[in-house]
Amino acid sequence: MDPFTRQQIESLERMLARGFVPVAFPLYAAMVGVRKGGCAALLEAVPGGGFRVYGEPCVLIDGNLTVRIGDGGKSWFVWKKQRVEATGERVAELEGFVGELKILIEPHL
């Protein structure tokens, strides 16, 4: 991974100040992982500065990234054979996480 740009450092500092925690996900070593509460996202460095969200932010199960699926008329967050229901509370937490993250990774003048 290349050294962070000033813009990327400022984005990371804003995230830390708002309670986001950097986390390493070994399968995604080239990405910057961030989590807050029970949610996480992967950030991809943008050439020339900044970050963009890589893939879909998700709910964590035992510290692992999940995917969201539909099964039996319900929505679930799944990691391997583990799953948790995508309850209104979990979905609201994830939506709040995504909204805050997107604001924090925008360039600030």
HELIX and SHEET records of a PDB file:
HELIX    1   1 ARG A    6  ALA A   17  1                                  12    
HELIX    2   2 PRO A   26  TYR A   28  5                                   3    
HELIX    3   3 GLY A   88  ILE A  105  1                                  18    
SHEET    1   A 5 VAL A  21  VAL A  23  0                                        
SHEET    2   A 5 VAL A  32  LYS A  36 -1                                        
SHEET    3   A 5 CYS A  39  ALA A  45 -1                                        
SHEET    4   A 5 PHE A  51  ILE A  61 -1                                        
SHEET    5   A 5 ASN A  64  LEU A  65 -1                                        
SHEET    1   B 3 VAL A  67  ASP A  71  0                                        
SHEET    2   B 3 LYS A  74  TRP A  79 -1                                        
SHEET    3   B 3 GLN A  82  GLU A  85 -1                                        
END                                                                             
